Amino acid sequence: MKRRKFIQNASLSTFGIAVGSSVFASEIKKSISEVNEILPKNAGYPMVIATWNVNDSTAEAWRVLQEGKSALDAVEKGCMIEEANAEGQSVGIGGLPDRDGNVTLDACIMNKEGDYGAVVYLQNIMHPISVARKVMEDTTHVILAGKGAEQFAISEGFEKTNLLTEASKKAWEEWKKTSKYKPIINIENHDTIGMLAIDKNGDISGGCTTSGLAYKMAGRVGDSPIIGSGLFIDNQVGGATATGLGEEVLKTVGSFLIVELMRQGKTPQEACEEAIGRIIKKNPDFKDFQVGYIAVNKKGETGYYSIHDGFWITKYQNEKNENIPSSFYDKK
Ligand code: GLY
C-alpha cells in the first residue's frame, strides 16, 4: 500500500524512467526497488508531528489515524487534547491572558483540498480548532474574529467556558506588578501547538492553536490563525507549521515559504533552516525571541529547526511516540 502510494507520488522521471509504451514491466519493477532503497528510514505514513512535547495530543491523533480516519480528523482531535489541558498556559483553557486579563484564542485548520478555516481573538470557547473547522466546512468564509466568532461557535453548539484558570490569573496579577512586556523564550517548554498529519492514503492536513503571546495588547493576533504564516498545507508537496514569536513568522510568511521551498526541491529540514535563516537575517536582535518550525513532505520525511536551543517536537510514526530535540541556529 505504502509503496504503491509512494510510486504514485514520486516523479518517475526523477529515476530516469521514460514513461510510455516502450517501458517494460521489469524496468518499472527494478525502479520501484530503487525507490524503496532510497526512502529514508524515518519516512512513511501514517504519521503525526507536532511542536513541543505533546505526547497525549500526538497519541490521540495517531489513534484517530489508526481507526482509518482522515489526517484532518487526526489534527483536530490531537489539538483538542492540548486545548482542554488547563495546565498548559499557551493553548486553550489555562492560556495566559492579554494585558487586560482576557484569554483570547487563535486557531486554524487546513485540509488536503487546500481549504482553510480560522478563528482569531476568540473568547470563552474551549476548542477554537473545532470552531475553525466549522468555519471551513459550514460557512462561505475562512476567518471569523472576536464576538462574531464566539456567536458562531455558540450557534454551532459550543459551550461558553471561563478560560482563565486560577494559576493563569495569579501569573497575570504577578505580571501586572511590573507590566514588563517581553516575549518569553520556550515558555514552560511548550507554546503554540502546530500539528501536521499524513493519513493512510498519504493525504496531509494541519492544525495550529494558541492563546498567543502572554500579556499581549488587547486585540493582538499572531501568526497561528493566518494562512501561510502559522500553517500551510499543499497536499501535492507537504505542510509546515510554526511556534514562537508570531510577529516574526508573519513578516516572513514562514509556513508558506517552507512549503514553497519544498516544492522547489528542498528537504523539509533544509526548508525549515532557510525559513529560520530569513528571520535571523532581518533581525539583529534574534537573541531575544524564539521561533520554531516543523515540516513534512509527501513522503513523510520531516524537518524541524528553531532559532534557539530548547525547541522540541513530538513525532508519532511506526508505532513510536517520540520527543525529539530540534536542531537550532543560535550562533553565539
Ligand atoms: N505563535 C503564536 C503567537 O505568536 O501568537
Boltz pocket constraint, residues with backbone or C-beta under 6 A from the ligand:
constraints:
  - pocket:
      binder: B
      contacts: [[A, 192], [A, 210], [A, 211], [A, 212], [A, 213], [A, 221], [A, 222], [A, 223], [A, 224], [A, 242], [A, 243], [A, 244], [A, 245], [A, 246], [A, 247]]
      max_distance: 6.0
